[in-house]
Amino acid sequence: MRVRQWWSSKLPMYMALSAWLCLSAGTQPDLFFSRLALVVFWVMVTASAGYLINNYFDYEDDLRAGKAVPGQRLSAAQFILLLVVLLALSTATVAILPGYPYNLLLQVAEIGIFFAYAAPPLRLKQLPVAGLISDALYAFVIPSLIVLLSFSVNHLAAFIPWLVLWSLAAGLRNIISHHLADRKADHKAGVFNFANFAGIKTAITLHHSLLAAEIPLFILLLLHGLHAYWLIAAAAVVIMLKLFTTDRYGIHFFRRALIKNLQTGVNDFYEGWWLFFSTVLLTAKQGWFSLLLPIQFLMFSSFASIVMQLMIKYVYYQLLVRIIIYRFFIHFLYHRLIVGVLYYGILVNLWHHGILRFLYFIYSLASLTVNYSIYYYRRYVLKQDDATARRLYVKKSDSPTPAQPHKSDIHAIQDEKETAACVQPYKGAHPDPLLSRFWTTIKSSMAYGSATVCPALSC
């Protein structure tokens, strides 16, 4: 019965349609969950019956094509018994749901199209146009109408045209995509395939045209319900995540695989995100609807894995690692606050403009204090001038050639001249030239961070 083929594709879409219709109709949580359980059960048994009919009559064709088939073909009695049970359960479920008698008429049409599509003598799947339309009807259009009738939406007539057009476009695109994927196997088995019949280019062109029509039809359908703009924005985000990717170098656009990624994004929204965002909007109205989220994650593990991958890729890496850790902690706190403000703005400026200037002032003050102490001690205590204290004399040589002065004598003569220049009468306010020189040195050191000390008084 190929449970995997409809469990992750058809079932979540009809659950999402149910949640969206509940959002538009204002159904209470208890009534919603009871009807949703009936819709889910009806989809399960009806899809099982449809695939049972298709597999029973396509068993030999699937063997020739090399497709995966169950172990042994059911006997006619087993097939009839199992089919009767499934169709009885499906019909009983539809009878319980609201929408009588239209839902029963849709159920009869569903069963009739099942047999007309796969069973001889009609076997519509061998015809190019009738096969595509019949597949879209029983797989998308009729189930969507039964779900619509089950939730008693106000202004029902406004929903039906757009729901039929959208589901028909989605169903035709789905079956053409299936034919494109199976064209080689169907050609090998000698089975009709639309891609082989009309040509690959024609099938691809029709597929792209249906996709281009399906998206605006789905938007128009959503606009007839409540909170349409939120769902449209969510669908746009899901599709953009497939069309674009981000890495350390920026945002990149998948231009070569545009249609493929666009189709994948649309299918991902149908098969998981539509139900997820509809549940979030329902939860905003009443908290009991939040129970639908764990149900979705438990039933559809593939969607749960997609959510986890997106959380790891975008929430953890993009938000936590790149924005919070790198942008805030590394770039802002470290580079701008710690390095820029604390280190360069405070510590470096304090060291160069505060501490170094203060140390140079202390050094200049200590140097002046020592030099002037030695000078006054020699002059007033020892009663010696600089020439006598330093024993400045020049030894005359007996040789006719003048002797070269000693290095110490040269320095002594230079110091004596510079000292004489420093002790010239001062014309300022201070009568004592040494005190005047002292205050001038202190002022210059405090103003510019450097000063010139009298060479004769340096140590």
Secondary structure, 3 states (H helix, E strand, C coil): CCHHHHHCCHHHHHHHHHHHHHHHHCCCHHHHHHHHHHHHHHHHHHHHHHHHHHHHHCHHHHHHHCCCCCCCCCCHHHHHHHHHHHHHHHHHHHHHCCCCCHHHHHHHHHHHHHHHHHCCCCCHHHCHHHHHHHHHHHHHHHHHHHHHHHCCCCCHHHHHHHHHHHHHHHHHHHHHHHHHHCHHHHHHHCCCCHHHHHCHHHHHHHHHHHHHHHHHHHHHHHHCCCCHHHHHHHHHHHHHHHHEEEECCEEEECCCCHHHHHHHHHHHHHHHHHHHHHHHHHHHHCHHHHHHHHHHHHHCHHHHHHHHHHHHHHHHHHHHHHHHHHHHHHHHHHHHHHHHHHHHHHHHHHHHHHHHHHHHHHHHHHHHHHHHHHHHHHHHHCCCCHHHHCCCCCCCCCCCCCCCCCHHHHHHHHHHHHHHHHCCCCCCCCCCHHHHHHHHHHHHHHHHCCCCCCHHHCC
